[in-house]
Amino acid sequence: MKPAGIHHVSICVGDADTALAFYRDVLGFTELPRPDLGPGYWLDGGGQQLHLMQSDEARPRSDHFAILVDDIDECVADIERHDVKVYRTDGIAGVCKQAFLHDPSGNFVELNQPLA
């Protein structure tokens, strides 16, 4: 596998609107369009994305970062050759293909192949 870059960092927040106000108004991020995935926001910070997800889940269960890939099927096959379990999803319709895995420390990692 050869990563093309970091696609986004996703963090869980207790209140998405309060977090949006902080990241937008205090830290200068710009809001991006986001499909209806429940409470949360996607933000741009200098060409890199920060995703805010409203969640009551204990960390680090929902926190993750995403690796931008050109061919998700090829990457999943490469990773599985290392005896690492990869969880495929249907992705986000019209947005991206996704798969998820855990690193050896249990951190949640997303593979993300944008559709556009």
Beta strands, then each sheet from edge to edge (+ up, - down):
strand 1: 5-13
strand 2: 30-32
strand 3: 40-45
strand 4: 48-54
strand 5: 64-68
strand 6: 87-88
strand 7: 96-102
strand 8: 108-114
sheet 1: 2+ 3- 4+ 1+ 5- 8- 7+ 6-
end
